[in-house]
Amino acid sequence: MFGYCYLCSTEFSGINYFCEDCSRIRTYIKLYKKRPVEILDNVLSRPKEKQINREMIEIKNEIKNKEVQLQESLNEYPNKEKILSELKKKVNHLKK
């Protein structure tokens, strides 16, 4: 059975209302509320050269958020200092 995606209007085969890509976007919105839309607005509403810079800023922000979450969760583990230092090395390598 062929149908058209309710979001992007492309033709696809299946019984769903959304194509595979739009279905993934819909899932992200369900999981993260407004965050996916904010990221899309911040990244895609810019010229191509600035998009790359903004992508790096968004990635760094996500890394910082994950660092905070990790720090909070590591407080529960006895060897947290070793784990934290290894993770910080990996994160610092990614930031470069």
C-alpha positions as CSV (number, residue, x, y, z in Angstrom):
1,M,0.0,0.0,0.0
2,F,1.4,3.4,-1.0
3,G,0.7,6.6,0.9
4,Y,2.0,10.1,1.4
5,C,3.8,11.2,4.5
6,Y,1.7,13.7,6.5
7,L,4.8,15.8,7.3
8,C,7.0,15.9,4.1
9,S,4.5,14.7,1.5
10,T,6.8,12.1,0.0
11,E,5.4,8.9,-1.2
12,F,6.2,5.8,0.7
13,S,4.9,2.2,1.1
14,G,3.5,1.3,4.4
15,I,0.5,1.7,6.7
16,N,1.9,4.6,8.9
17,Y,1.1,8.3,8.5
18,F,4.8,9.3,8.4
19,C,7.8,8.1,6.3
20,E,10.8,6.7,8.2
21,D,12.7,10.0,8.5
22,C,9.7,12.0,9.7
23,S,8.7,9.2,12.1
24,R,12.2,9.5,13.7
25,I,11.8,13.3,14.0
26,R,8.4,12.7,15.6
27,T,9.9,10.3,18.1
28,Y,12.7,12.8,19.0
29,I,10.1,15.5,19.6
30,K,8.1,13.1,21.8
31,L,11.2,12.2,23.8
32,Y,12.9,15.6,24.1
33,K,9.9,17.9,23.8
34,K,11.1,21.3,22.3
35,R,14.8,20.6,22.2
36,P,14.9,19.1,18.7
37,V,13.1,22.1,17.3
38,E,15.5,24.5,19.1
39,I,18.5,22.6,17.7
40,L,17.0,22.7,14.2
41,D,16.3,26.4,14.5
42,N,19.7,27.2,15.8
43,V,21.6,25.1,13.3
44,L,19.6,25.3,10.0
45,S,18.5,28.9,10.0
46,R,22.0,30.0,9.2
47,P,24.3,30.2,6.2
48,K,26.1,26.9,5.5
49,E,29.5,28.1,6.9
50,K,27.8,29.3,10.1
51,Q,25.9,26.0,10.3
52,I,29.1,24.1,10.9
53,N,30.1,26.5,13.7
54,R,26.7,26.3,15.3
55,E,26.8,22.5,15.1
56,M,30.1,22.5,17.0
57,I,28.6,24.8,19.7
58,E,25.5,22.5,20.0
59,I,27.7,19.5,20.3
60,K,29.8,21.2,23.0
61,N,26.7,22.2,24.9
62,E,25.4,18.6,24.8
63,I,28.8,17.4,26.0
64,K,28.7,19.8,28.9
65,N,25.2,18.6,29.8
66,K,26.3,15.0,29.7
67,E,29.3,15.9,31.9
68,V,27.0,17.3,34.5
69,Q,24.8,14.2,34.3
70,L,27.9,11.9,34.6
71,Q,29.2,13.8,37.5
72,E,25.9,13.4,39.3
73,S,25.7,9.7,38.5
74,L,29.4,9.1,39.4
75,N,28.8,10.2,42.9
76,E,27.2,6.8,43.4
77,Y,30.4,4.8,42.5
78,P,33.4,4.1,44.6
79,N,36.0,4.5,41.8
80,K,34.4,7.6,40.4
81,E,37.7,9.6,40.2
82,K,39.3,7.2,37.9
83,I,36.2,6.9,35.7
84,L,35.8,10.7,35.7
85,S,39.4,11.4,34.7
86,E,39.2,8.9,31.8
87,L,35.9,10.5,30.6
88,K,37.4,14.0,30.8
89,K,40.3,13.0,28.7
90,K,38.0,11.6,26.1
91,V,35.7,14.7,26.2
92,N,38.8,17.1,26.0
93,H,39.9,15.2,22.9
94,L,36.5,15.6,21.3
95,K,36.4,19.4,22.1
96,K,39.6,19.9,20.0
